[in-house]
Amino acid sequence: MLSFDSRGGAPASASRRADGSVGAGGAALVFEDREYSRPELEALAGGLAATLARRGVRSGDRVALMSSNRPEFVVAVQAIWQVGAAVVLISPAWKHDEVAHALDVTSAVLGVGDVPVLAELLPTVDLDEPVTPAQGPRVPPDPAADAVLVFSSGTTGRPKAVRHTHASFAAAVVHWRDALGMTSADRIQIVTPPAHILGLLNIATALESGARMRLHRRFDIDRMLHYIEADRVTIEMAVAPIALAIASHPELEAYDLSSLRYIMWGATPVTASVAETVTRRTGVPWVPAYGASELPVIACNPLVDARLDSVGRPVPGVTVRIVSLDDGHPLGPDGVGEIQARSASVMAGYLPSEATAGAFDDGWYRTGDVGYLDPDGWLRITDRSKEMIKVRGFQVAPAEIESVLLGHPDVADCAVFGVPDPADGEAIVAAVATNGTAVAATNGTAVAATNSPAVAAELVELVGSRLASYKMPRRVEFVPEIPRLPSGKVLRRVLKEQYGRPSDE
């Protein structure tokens, strides 16, 4: 637990927020039974910034942050920015190879965190060490300099680092604050991982607007509902698993949720039946929104009379267009094509840098999502043009899982795809063609002798040992061969038609 060292104390003066106003002396951050005022957070960030400077961190460097949900995460982000460095956000769920790749791509000079794998790969400041509050170094941020790098998987390989400058991330915070109508009168909870763009955006927006936030160590539906009532929370954030947990809670009506203005649904398409169940049982409305790591806030529903069949209208400051999937020409209302957007909040690019060119079309960010704008400007998403699988809001690249599966001696070929899942948005299915002696199955299809539940479990365990748990296949389907084009491209559509039953069937 982050604490004040006995050699120092909180400064008497109040801290200044990003808009220049003076923050109140009340609780800005609450974690379990501990409250932190803005002056306390400011003092702790200054102390950690001084430590980073002593460890050689300089303006323009990149510092890897790999932390569980805890107040030290918030302090560390502020401290890294104070020394003029950029924060490299690494999921605490990642394993050795994933972290090593992230560090290699970003060239981080130092680590900050509480996960042993980071300290194995990079000199690291342990977040469990006491911090002496201080007036640390303050390097004025260069708007064009990198502020945060967050990872987003691509369809053809390992995760890419999305680079946001101070200017682009600040623009995203303003867009999110305005879309949510968040003010200093609001109270929110953070239960999503802060290393994800949505978690960081929620934290930064709460700090900028002066809202009171409660940070949870992990998601627990009973604790979340309890603190909505106890803290009089006004804005609740949800992704699909959280929404389902609320809707299915047997004692939901026992909690007083009347303080909530709305629940925001993000990261995955809204499941209308789930959202409607929550509203029927509690009276609380939903506000669907849409964004991406590369452009954090694209569209949001109005706070009054939000609808579940649309992700909303583009927020002020973001322009959206739809272009033809065939020739790239812009389409008119109701024309279905790729969703593209441009804004001051768009990323500066990717690392590795060569991936950046394909992400833009003449300055427009290519979301990879397919949809349309109706004549009234409501945006609807109908499909994905990319092959990404979205599990609990996290993007998963099929190629990353396939590379692990191909390391198993019994796997001759494989392909990974997603199927609908009511709790997680999508579930991962691995189609595997094995080595071994072919035998005739009951349906006459030749399959390999090594196709067994034991082998399937072994393959799932292999992925779990190398990659984050949310990347583990929910199901393994043994197939005679992987359908491919002459070019070698996997025909995932064919696999989905044959083996793509929803995960709950």
C-alpha positions in Angstrom: 0.0 0.0 0.0 1.3 3.4 -1.0 2.0 5.5 2.1 3.7 8.6 3.3 7.3 8.2 4.5 7.8 9.5 8.0 10.3 12.0 6.7 7.7 14.0 4.8 4.2 15.1 4.8 1.5 16.5 2.4 2.0 20.1 1.4 -0.4 22.6 2.8 -1.3 24.2 -0.5 -4.0 22.7 -2.8 -3.0 21.1 -6.1 -4.0 22.6 -9.4 -6.0 20.6 -11.9 -5.3 20.5 -15.6 -7.8 23.4 -16.2 -5.9 25.6 -13.8 -8.6 25.6 -11.1 -7.6 24.7 -7.5 -8.7 21.3 -6.4 -10.6 20.8 -3.2 -9.1 19.3 -0.1 -11.6 16.4 0.0 -11.1 12.9 -1.3 -10.1 12.7 -4.9 -9.3 9.0 -4.8 -10.6 6.3 -2.5 -9.2 2.8 -2.3 -10.6 0.3 0.2 -10.7 2.3 3.5 -8.1 4.9 2.5 -8.8 8.3 1.1 -6.4 10.5 -0.8 -6.8 14.2 -1.3 -5.4 16.0 -4.3 -2.6 17.5 -2.3 -1.7 14.0 -1.1 -1.6 12.6 -4.6 0.4 15.6 -5.7 3.0 15.1 -2.9 3.3 11.4 -3.6 3.7 12.0 -7.3 6.5 14.5 -6.6 8.3 12.1 -4.3 8.2 9.3 -6.9 9.2 11.8 -9.6 12.3 12.6 -7.6 13.1 8.9 -7.3 12.7 8.4 -11.1 15.1 11.4 -11.7 17.7 9.8 -9.3 17.4 6.6 -11.3 18.3 8.5 -14.5 14.9 9.1 -16.1 15.1 12.2 -18.3 12.7 14.1 -20.5 11.8 12.1 -23.6 12.4 8.7 -22.0 9.8 6.0 -21.8 9.0 4.3 -18.5 7.2 1.0 -18.4 4.3 0.8 -15.8 3.0 -2.7 -15.0 0.8 -2.5 -11.9 -2.3 -4.0 -10.4 -5.3 -1.8 -9.6 -4.0 0.3 -6.8 -3.5 4.0 -5.9 0.2 3.8 -6.8 -0.8 3.4 -10.5 -2.4 6.8 -10.4 0.6 8.3 -8.6 3.1 6.6 -11.0 1.4 8.0 -14.1 1.6 11.6 -12.7 5.2 11.1 -11.6 6.4 9.8 -15.0 4.7 12.8 -16.6 6.3 15.2 -14.1 9.8 14.2 -15.2 8.9 14.6 -18.9 8.8 10.9 -19.7 6.1 8.9 -21.4 4.2 6.1 -19.7 4.3 2.7 -21.4 1.2 0.8 -20.1 1.7 -3.0 -19.7 -1.1 -5.3 -18.6 -0.4 -7.0 -15.3 -1.9 -10.1 -16.9 0.8 -10.4 -19.5 3.4 -13.2 -19.3 7.2 -13.0 -19.9 7.2 -13.1 -23.7 4.5 -10.5 -24.0 6.3 -8.1 -21.6 9.6 -8.7 -23.4 8.1 -7.8 -26.7 6.5 -4.6 -25.2 9.8 -3.5 -23.8 11.7 -4.2 -27.0 9.2 -2.2 -29.1 9.1 0.8 -26.8 12.8 0.9 -25.6 11.7 1.7 -22.1 14.6 2.8 -19.9 13.1 1.9 -16.5 10.2 -0.1 -15.0 7.7 0.9 -12.3 5.4 -1.7 -10.9 4.5 -4.6 -8.7 4.6 -7.6 -11.1 7.8 -9.8 -10.8 8.1 -10.4 -14.5 8.8 -6.7 -15.2 11.7 -6.7 -12.7 13.1 -9.8 -14.3 13.4 -7.9 -17.6 14.1 -4.3 -16.7 15.5 -2.4 -13.7 12.3 -1.5 -11.8 11.1 0.8 -9.0 8.9 -1.3 -6.7 5.6 0.3 -6.0 5.6 -1.4 -2.5 8.5 0.8 -1.4 7.5 3.8 0.7 7.4 7.2 -1.0 8.7 10.4 0.6 6.3 13.3 -0.4 8.3 16.0 -2.1 8.2 18.8 -4.6 9.7 16.7 -7.4 11.1 17.8 -10.7 8.5 19.4 -13.1 9.3 19.4 -16.8 6.7 21.4 -18.7 5.0 19.0 -21.0 5.6 19.4 -24.7 2.2 19.0 -26.4 3.8 17.1 -29.3 5.8 14.7 -27.1 4.6 11.2 -26.3 2.5 11.0 -23.1 1.3 7.4 -23.1 1.8 4.3 -25.1 -0.9 1.6 -24.8 -0.9 -1.7 -26.7 -3.4 -2.6 -29.4 -3.1 -5.9 -31.2 -2.9 -6.1 -35.0 -4.4 -8.8 -37.2 -1.0 -10.0 -38.5 1.2 -10.3 -35.5 2.1 -9.2 -32.0 0.7 -6.1 -30.2 1.6 -2.7 -31.4 2.2 0.3 -29.2 -0.3 3.1 -29.8 1.5 6.5 -29.2 -0.6 9.3 -27.7 1.0 12.7 -27.3 0.1 15.1 -24.4 -2.0 17.0 -26.9 -3.9 14.0 -28.3 -4.6 12.5 -24.9 -5.6 15.8 -23.4 -8.1 16.2 -26.3 -9.5 12.7 -25.6 -10.0 13.6 -21.9 -11.9 16.7 -22.8 -14.1 14.8 -25.3 -14.8 12.1 -22.6 -15.6 14.7 -19.9 -18.0 16.5 -22.2 -19.6 13.4 -23.5 -20.2 12.1 -20.0 -21.2 15.5 -18.6 -18.7 14.8 -15.7 -18.2 17.5 -13.2 -16.7 17.9 -9.7 -20.2 16.9 -8.3 -19.8 13.3 -9.8 -18.6 10.2 -8.1 -17.4 7.2 -10.2 -15.9 3.8 -9.7 -12.9 2.3 -11.6 -13.2 -1.5 -11.8 -11.7 -2.0 -15.3 -7.9 -2.5 -15.7 -6.2 0.9 -15.7 -3.6 -0.4 -18.2 -6.4 -0.5 -20.7 -7.1 2.8 -22.5 -10.7 3.0 -21.0 -9.4 2.6 -17.5 -6.7 5.3 -17.9 -9.1 7.6 -19.6 -11.6 7.3 -16.8 -9.0 8.0 -14.2 -7.5 11.0 -16.1 -11.0 12.4 -16.8 -12.0 12.1 -13.1 -8.9 14.0 -12.0 -9.3 16.7 -14.6 -13.0 17.3 -13.8 -12.5 17.1 -10.0 -14.9 14.1 -9.6 -14.4 11.7 -6.7 -13.3 8.2 -7.8 -13.1 4.9 -6.0 -10.5 2.5 -7.4 -11.1 -1.3 -6.9 -8.4 -3.9 -6.6 -10.4 -6.2 -8.8 -14.0 -6.5 -10.1 -16.4 -7.9 -7.6 -20.1 -7.4 -8.3 -21.2 -7.3 -4.7 -18.6 -4.7 -3.7 -19.4 -2.6 -6.8 -23.1 -2.6 -6.0 -22.4 -1.9 -2.3 -20.3 1.1 -3.1 -22.8 2.6 -5.6 -25.1 2.7 -2.6 -22.6 3.7 0.1 -20.7 6.3 -2.0 -23.7 7.6 -3.8 -22.0 6.9 -7.1 -23.4 9.0 -10.0 -21.6 7.4 -13.0 -20.9 3.7 -13.4 -18.7 2.3 -16.2 -19.4 -1.2 -17.6 -18.1 -3.6 -20.2 -20.1 -6.7 -21.2 -19.1 -9.0 -18.3 -20.0 -6.3 -15.8 -23.3 -5.6 -17.4 -24.2 -9.3 -17.4 -23.2 -9.6 -13.8 -25.4 -6.7 -12.8 -28.4 -8.1 -14.9 -28.1 -11.6 -13.4 -27.5 -10.6 -9.8 -30.2 -12.3 -7.7 -30.5 -9.5 -5.1 -30.1 -6.5 -7.4 -33.3 -4.9 -6.2 -31.9 -4.9 -2.6 -29.3 -2.2 -3.5 -30.2 1.4 -3.7 -28.9 2.6 -7.0 -30.9 5.7 -7.2 -27.8 8.0 -7.2 -26.8 6.7 -10.7 -27.4 9.1 -13.5 -26.6 6.4 -16.0 -24.4 3.4 -16.7 -22.0 3.8 -19.6 -21.5 0.7 -21.8 -18.3 0.6 -23.8 -15.7 -1.7 -25.4 -18.2 -4.1 -27.0 -21.5 -3.8 -28.7 -24.5 -3.5 -26.4 -26.4 -6.7 -25.6 -29.9 -5.1 -25.6 -31.5 -7.9 -23.6 -29.0 -7.5 -20.8 -29.2 -3.7 -20.8 -33.0 -3.7 -20.8 -33.0 -6.2 -17.9 -30.9 -3.9 -15.8 -33.1 -0.9 -16.5 -36.3 -2.8 -15.8 -34.9 -4.0 -12.5 -33.3 -0.7 -11.3 -34.7 2.1 -13.4 -31.1 3.2 -14.4 -30.6 4.0 -18.1 -27.6 3.2 -20.2 -25.3 5.4 -22.3 -23.5 3.4 -25.1 -20.3 4.9 -26.3 -17.6 3.9 -28.9 -13.9 4.4 -29.1 -10.6 2.7 -29.8 -7.1 2.8 -28.3 -6.0 4.8 -31.3 -8.9 7.3 -31.0 -10.3 6.9 -27.5 -13.6 8.7 -27.9 -15.4 8.5 -31.3 -19.1 8.6 -30.6 -21.4 8.7 -27.5 -25.1 8.6 -27.0 -26.8 11.7 -25.5 -27.2 11.6 -21.8 -31.0 12.0 -22.1 -33.0 9.5 -24.3 -30.0 7.3 -25.2 -30.7 4.4 -27.4 -29.3 0.9 -27.5 -29.3 0.3 -31.2 -26.5 2.9 -31.9 -23.2 3.9 -30.4 -24.4 7.5 -30.6 -23.4 10.4 -32.7 -19.8 11.6 -33.2 -18.7 13.7 -30.2 -17.9 17.4 -30.8 -14.3 17.5 -32.0 -14.5 14.2 -33.9 -15.5 13.9 -37.5 -16.7 10.5 -38.9 -17.1 9.4 -42.4 -18.0 6.0 -44.1 -16.1 4.8 -47.1 -16.7 2.1 -49.6 -15.1 -1.3 -48.8 -14.6 -1.7 -52.6 -13.0 1.5 -53.7 -12.6 3.7 -50.6 -14.9 6.5 -51.8 -16.9 8.3 -49.2 -20.5 7.2 -48.9 -23.7 9.1 -48.1 -26.2 8.4 -45.3 -27.1 4.7 -44.8 -24.2 3.7 -47.0 -22.5 0.7 -45.3 -18.7 0.8 -45.3 -15.6 1.2 -43.2 -15.9 3.7 -40.4 -13.1 6.3 -40.5 -12.5 9.3 -38.1 -10.3 12.2 -37.6 -9.7 14.4 -34.5 -7.1 16.1 -32.5 -7.4 13.1 -30.2 -6.1 10.6 -32.7 -2.9 8.8 -32.0 0.5 10.0 -33.3 1.2 6.5 -34.7 2.3 3.0 -33.8 5.5 1.4 -32.7 6.9 -0.3 -34.7 6.5 2.8 -36.8 6.1 0.9 -40.1 2.6 -0.1 -39.0 1.4 3.5 -38.9 0.9 4.0 -42.7 -1.8 1.4 -43.0 -3.7 2.9 -40.1 -4.6 6.1 -42.0 -6.3 7.0 -45.2 -5.3 10.6 -46.1 -5.3 11.6 -42.5 -8.4 9.7 -41.5 -8.0 6.9 -38.9 -9.2 3.6 -40.3 -11.1 1.9 -37.4 -11.5 -1.4 -39.2 -15.1 -1.4 -38.1 -18.0 -1.6 -40.7 -21.1 0.4 -40.2 -23.2 3.4 -41.4 -24.4 6.8 -40.4 -28.1 7.4 -40.8 -29.6 10.7 -42.1 -29.8 12.0 -38.5 -26.1 11.3 -37.8 -26.6 8.2 -35.6 -23.7 5.8 -36.0 -24.3 2.0 -36.2 -21.6 -0.7 -36.3 -22.5 -3.8 -38.3 -19.3 -5.8 -38.6 -15.5 -5.8 -38.4 -13.3 -5.6 -41.5 -10.3 -6.7 -39.4 -10.0 -10.1 -37.9 -9.6 -9.0 -34.4 -11.3 -10.9 -31.6 -12.6 -8.6 -28.8 -12.7 -10.4 -25.4 -14.1 -8.4 -22.5 -13.0 -5.2 -24.3 -9.5 -6.4 -25.0 -8.3 -6.8 -28.6 -6.8 -10.2 -29.3 -4.9 -11.0 -32.5 -5.5 -14.4 -33.9 -1.9 -14.6 -35.2 -0.5 -14.2 -31.7 -2.3 -17.3 -30.4 -1.6 -19.2 -33.6 2.1 -18.7 -33.2 1.9 -20.3 -29.7 -0.2 -23.2 -30.9 2.2 -23.9 -33.8 4.9 -24.4 -31.2 3.2 -27.6 -30.0 4.7 -30.7 -31.7 1.3 -32.2 -32.5 0.0 -29.1 -34.3 0.5 -29.1 -38.1 -1.7 -26.1 -38.8 -4.2 -23.9 -37.0 -6.4 -20.9 -37.2 -8.1 -18.8 -34.5 -11.4 -17.0 -34.7 -14.0 -15.5 -32.4 -17.6 -16.5 -31.8 -20.4 -14.5 -30.0 -20.4 -14.8 -26.3 -23.0 -13.1 -24.1 -20.7 -12.4 -21.2 -17.4 -11.6 -22.9 -18.5 -10.2 -26.2 -16.6 -12.8 -28.1 -15.0 -16.2 -27.1 -11.9 -17.6 -28.8 -12.0 -20.8 -30.8 -8.9 -22.6 -32.1 -9.3 -24.8 -35.2 -6.4 -27.2 -35.2 -5.1 -29.7 -37.7 -2.7 -32.1 -36.0 0.2 -34.3 -36.9 -0.2 -38.0 -36.2 -1.8 -41.0 -37.9 -5.1 -40.2 -39.6 -8.1 -42.4 -38.7 -11.6 -42.4 -40.0 -14.1 -40.6 -37.9 -17.7 -41.8 -37.6 -18.8 -39.2 -40.2 -16.2 -40.4 -42.6 -13.9 -37.4 -42.2 -10.2 -38.1 -41.7 -8.9 -36.8 -38.5 -5.7 -37.4 -36.5 -5.3 -39.9 -33.7 -4.0 -37.2 -31.4 -7.4 -35.4 -31.5 -8.6 -35.9 -27.9 -9.9 -33.9 -25.0 -6.6 -34.3 -23.3 -4.7 -32.8 -26.3 -7.3 -29.9 -26.4 -6.7 -29.2 -22.8 -3.0 -29.3 -23.3 -3.2 -26.7 -26.1 -5.3 -24.4 -24.0 -2.9 -24.7 -21.2 0.0 -24.0 -23.5 -1.6 -20.7 -24.6 -2.3 -19.8 -20.9 1.4 -20.4 -20.0 2.6 -18.0 -22.7 -0.1 -15.4 -23.0 -2.6 -13.5 -20.9 -5.5 -15.6 -19.6 -8.1 -13.7 -21.7 -6.3 -14.9 -24.8 -6.9 -18.6 -24.0 -9.2 -20.5 -26.4 -12.6 -21.3 -25.0 -12.8 -24.2 -27.4 -10.5 -26.3 -29.6 -11.9 -27.8 -32.8 -9.9 -30.5 -34.5 -10.2 -30.2 -38.3 -8.8 -32.2 -41.2 -7.2 -29.1 -42.6 -7.2 -25.3 -42.4 -9.0 -23.8 -45.4 -6.8 -21.3 -47.1 -6.6 -19.3 -50.3 -3.8 -20.0 -52.8 -2.0 -17.0 -51.3 -2.0 -18.8 -47.9 -4.6 -16.5 -46.3 -6.9 -18.4 -43.9 -10.5 -18.5 -44.8 -11.8 -17.7 -41.3 -15.3 -17.2 -42.7 -15.4 -20.9 -43.7 -14.3 -22.0 -40.3 -16.9 -19.8 -38.6 -19.6 -21.3 -40.8 -18.6 -24.8 -39.9 -17.5 -24.4 -36.3 -18.7 -21.0 -35.2 -21.6 -21.9 -32.9 -22.0 -19.3 -30.1 -20.1 -20.2 -27.0 -23.2 -20.6 -24.9 -24.7 -23.4 -27.1 
